[in-house]
Amino acid sequence: MIRDIKKLSADILDVLVVGGGIHGATIACHAAKAGYHTAIIDKNDFCSATSANSLKILHGGLRYLQHLNIKRMRHSITARREMMQLAPHLVEPLPCLMPLYGKGLRGKKVMQGALFLNDSIGWDRNLDLPAALHIPRGHIISKQKCLEVISGLPTEELHGASVWYDVLAVNTERLVLEYILESVNHGAQAANYVEATAIEKGADDLYHVTVVDKISHQTSHIKTRFVVNASGPLFEDHLHSPRQSVSKQKWALALNIVSRKKIFADYAVALEGQSSYEDKDALLKRGKRLYFFVPWRGYTMIGTDYEAGSIHPDCLQIKSDMIHKMVAEINAIYPPARLTYEDISFYHVGLLPRHDKADESNIQLEKNSTFCEHKGSHFSRLLSVKGVKYTTAPHIANQIVGFLKKQWPVTSRGKQSEASFLNGPWPVNDTVVQAMLEEKYGRRARHILQFLHSEQDDEIWLDKDAQLLKAEVHYLISDEMAWTLSDIVFRRTGLGTAECPEWTLLVKLSEFMAQILGWDEARKEAEREEVLRRYLPLVRKEAKQNKC
Ligand SMILES: Cc1cc2nc3c(=O)[nH]c(=O)nc-3n(C[C@H](O)[C@H](O)[C@H](O)COP(=O)(O)OP(=O)(O)OC[C@H]3O[C@@H](n4cnc5c(N)ncnc54)[C@H](O)[C@@H]3O)c2cc1C
């Protein structure tokens, strides 16, 4: 993947996608595969905003049964399957468990019916997936088994628990990158750190999008027939026609916390929150918001909490009181967790579109991702995407490509240019290294081999404890557009996505990157500071150890 801004501004594109989150990435991939001359840009790194901050659940849509919204379930199921097919190494079936109490919606009978419907509606959920990723049918477990998983649960009227399967996207950031790399394999161009700042219609009937390269600090223009604005929470602020009145979307601040404590083994557990919650669109109302405790990489992700925040998406650092509040809520929901502020190693925060009619004390999110065309204006070939779920992004991408096909039938076919060394036997006689690379990079692991072979040094590890090879860092810089320490720590390797890495690793990695990218001392320091900033206001592991 080569970042070539000169080429980008010399070409005439069919489609320019602005925003490299999950929506932009899937749209770019589908458009390139359909044969459109496509490019995708992001003003920061790919997947550095909302898409990096999700609870990582690829939903099958069981909860949409509350709304009897079968269509939405089907969109989730087919979109999820596409993601699993593209990147089988980044996903795994996730058993979810919810205790059943009394009768009615929280009871056994209703849940048995719901599980049956869920499996029937998702009859093709495993189509063309490897057996290891097959999503089993849901079932009910006994009260005793439920208490083995969730010890200390109130037992009055407890009848057992329902178990269903969703999918965990273990590394959401690399999943977005997979879509971008796949779009490049089909002829698309991609560039991170390129910000779209304005759009105009030229005399040539093309859009001229002004972009600023945040690495060279140069401004240029990209010419394109269509623009897809997938800039997430900023989708209304950018690229709209000055003549167009845009209804101001309301946003909710969504927060997950990551705990060092493994609260429940093996299952993602769903427990009801304390305060009442009314889902205005639901036909079957539960009355409480559910919190999920998701086991992930030896940690527990817990979420999601919402506030009617007006924080700007470019500075989503939160205050400690929000985390304290959520820790208190979790302890109230499940006292045996005995969570403390010091247990929290990371948090995920992002803005999501809020339902217009719900009030601030009963925050309700919009249900469906949508896109709008700007009809009747100069900007009729500008599409804006409002994404509400990571899971359904491929469905929106399908719809957008369907729209493009009606407006501008494809003239060229997307050509696949995947390098040939991806196929054939694995030529390194080191099964540990092979397994480690395949787990992280799937079939792309083989790309790293060329760097491994050309390694001058006998020591192949940059940090063996962190399982990081020097060849990986070379590959990530040269083939995956990593420019900063944060790009590698958060979005290429996931080394820092659950907890701040050891300081010695940050130093080693920044020194190594400095040799390749020519950083001076000040830059190395700034890069490390930038990484550490992401953990504020949390207590870092090393600080915690020193205190002890
Ligand atoms: C706490 C939390 C938990 C969640 N849990 C789940 C879950 O479990 N399952 C699920 O399916 N969904 C979940 N979601 C929802 C999901 O994460 C979002 O709906 C989705 O990631 C939004 O993706 P996006 O591509 O629209 O936006 P983003 O990921 O925000 O991407 C927009 C991109 O546009 C770029 N950009 C902005 N302006 C410009 C510009 N002018 N020029 C160039 N680039 C620009 C930004 O840098 C950004 O990278 C969760 C969300 C949150 C916040």
The ligand as an SDF file (V2000), in Angstrom:
LIG
                    3D

 53 58  0  0  0  0  0  0  0  0999 V2000
  -18.3330    2.8290   23.0510 C   0  0  0  0  0  0  0  0  0  0  0  0
  -18.8810    2.2680   21.7560 C   0  0  0  0  0  0  0  0  0  0  0  0
  -19.2320    0.9170   21.6570 C   0  0  0  0  0  0  0  0  0  0  0  0
  -19.7160    0.3960   20.4530 C   0  0  0  0  0  0  0  0  0  0  0  0
  -19.9470   -0.9350   20.3480 N   0  0  0  0  0  0  0  0  0  0  0  0
  -20.3240   -1.4620   19.1560 C   0  0  0  0  0  0  0  0  0  0  0  0
  -20.4370   -2.8680   19.0070 C   0  0  0  0  0  0  0  0  0  0  0  0
  -20.1650   -3.6360   19.9230 O   0  0  0  0  0  0  0  0  0  0  0  0
  -20.8320   -3.3440   17.7950 N   0  0  0  0  0  0  0  0  0  0  0  0
  -21.1190   -2.5280   16.7430 C   0  0  0  0  0  0  0  0  0  0  0  0
  -21.4940   -3.0220   15.6770 O   0  0  0  0  0  0  0  0  0  0  0  0
  -20.9880   -1.1810   16.8420 N   0  0  0  0  0  0  0  0  0  0  0  0
  -20.5890   -0.6280   18.0150 C   0  0  0  0  0  0  0  0  0  0  0  0
  -20.4130    0.7230   18.1340 N   0  0  0  0  0  0  0  0  0  0  0  0
  -20.7500    1.5990   16.9880 C   0  0  0  0  0  0  0  0  0  0  0  0
  -19.6220    1.6650   15.9410 C   0  0  0  0  0  0  0  0  0  0  0  0
  -18.3750    1.7010   16.5680 O   0  0  0  0  0  0  0  0  0  0  0  0
  -19.7820    2.9110   15.0460 C   0  0  0  0  0  0  0  0  0  0  0  0
  -21.0830    2.9590   14.5290 O   0  0  0  0  0  0  0  0  0  0  0  0
  -18.8310    2.8930   13.8560 C   0  0  0  0  0  0  0  0  0  0  0  0
  -17.5270    2.5860   14.2580 O   0  0  0  0  0  0  0  0  0  0  0  0
  -18.8310    4.2340   13.1270 C   0  0  0  0  0  0  0  0  0  0  0  0
  -17.9160    4.1230   12.0550 O   0  0  0  0  0  0  0  0  0  0  0  0
  -17.6830    5.2890   11.0060 P   0  0  0  0  0  0  0  0  0  0  0  0
  -16.8090    4.7560    9.9400 O   0  0  0  0  0  0  0  0  0  0  0  0
  -18.9970    5.8380   10.5800 O   0  0  0  0  0  0  0  0  0  0  0  0
  -16.9970    6.4600   11.8400 O   0  0  0  0  0  0  0  0  0  0  0  0
  -15.4970    6.6390   12.3590 P   0  0  0  0  0  0  0  0  0  0  0  0
  -14.9160    5.3660   12.7990 O   0  0  0  0  0  0  0  0  0  0  0  0
  -15.5550    7.7490   13.3450 O   0  0  0  0  0  0  0  0  0  0  0  0
  -14.6960    7.0750   11.0690 O   0  0  0  0  0  0  0  0  0  0  0  0
  -14.7580    8.3750   10.5170 C   0  0  0  0  0  0  0  0  0  0  0  0
  -13.3620    8.7200   10.0010 C   0  0  0  0  0  0  0  0  0  0  0  0
  -13.4420    9.9300    9.2320 O   0  0  0  0  0  0  0  0  0  0  0  0
  -12.2580   10.6390    9.4250 C   0  0  0  0  0  0  0  0  0  0  0  0
  -12.5020   12.0320    9.0290 N   0  0  0  0  0  0  0  0  0  0  0  0
  -13.3040   12.9330    9.6380 C   0  0  0  0  0  0  0  0  0  0  0  0
  -13.2740   14.0970    8.9660 N   0  0  0  0  0  0  0  0  0  0  0  0
  -12.4400   13.9330    7.9180 C   0  0  0  0  0  0  0  0  0  0  0  0
  -11.9850   14.7880    6.8670 C   0  0  0  0  0  0  0  0  0  0  0  0
  -12.4040   16.0490    6.7530 N   0  0  0  0  0  0  0  0  0  0  0  0
  -11.1050   14.3010    5.9580 N   0  0  0  0  0  0  0  0  0  0  0  0
  -10.6620   13.0130    6.0420 C   0  0  0  0  0  0  0  0  0  0  0  0
  -11.0610   12.1700    7.0250 N   0  0  0  0  0  0  0  0  0  0  0  0
  -11.9410   12.6210    7.9410 C   0  0  0  0  0  0  0  0  0  0  0  0
  -11.9570   10.4590   10.9080 C   0  0  0  0  0  0  0  0  0  0  0  0
  -10.5890   10.6840   11.1880 O   0  0  0  0  0  0  0  0  0  0  0  0
  -12.3700    9.0040   11.1270 C   0  0  0  0  0  0  0  0  0  0  0  0
  -11.2790    8.1090   11.0140 O   0  0  0  0  0  0  0  0  0  0  0  0
  -19.8950    1.2630   19.3320 C   0  0  0  0  0  0  0  0  0  0  0  0
  -19.5280    2.6080   19.4220 C   0  0  0  0  0  0  0  0  0  0  0  0
  -19.0050    3.1070   20.6140 C   0  0  0  0  0  0  0  0  0  0  0  0
  -18.5790    4.5420   20.6550 C   0  0  0  0  0  0  0  0  0  0  0  0
  1  2  1  0
  2  3  1  0
  2 52  2  0
  3  4  2  0
  4  5  1  0
  4 50  1  0
  5  6  2  0
  6  7  1  0
  6 13  1  0
  7  8  2  0
  7  9  1  0
  9 10  1  0
 10 11  2  0
 10 12  1  0
 12 13  2  0
 13 14  1  0
 14 15  1  0
 14 50  1  0
 15 16  1  0
 16 17  1  0
 16 18  1  0
 18 19  1  0
 18 20  1  0
 20 21  1  0
 20 22  1  0
 22 23  1  0
 23 24  1  0
 24 25  2  0
 24 26  1  0
 24 27  1  0
 27 28  1  0
 28 29  2  0
 28 30  1  0
 28 31  1  0
 31 32  1  0
 32 33  1  0
 33 34  1  0
 33 48  1  0
 34 35  1  0
 35 36  1  0
 35 46  1  0
 36 37  1  0
 36 45  1  0
 37 38  2  0
 38 39  1  0
 39 40  1  0
 39 45  2  0
 40 41  1  0
 40 42  2  0
 42 43  1  0
 43 44  2  0
 44 45  1  0
 46 47  1  0
 46 48  1  0
 48 49  1  0
 50 51  2  0
 51 52  1  0
 52 53  1  0
M  END
$$$$
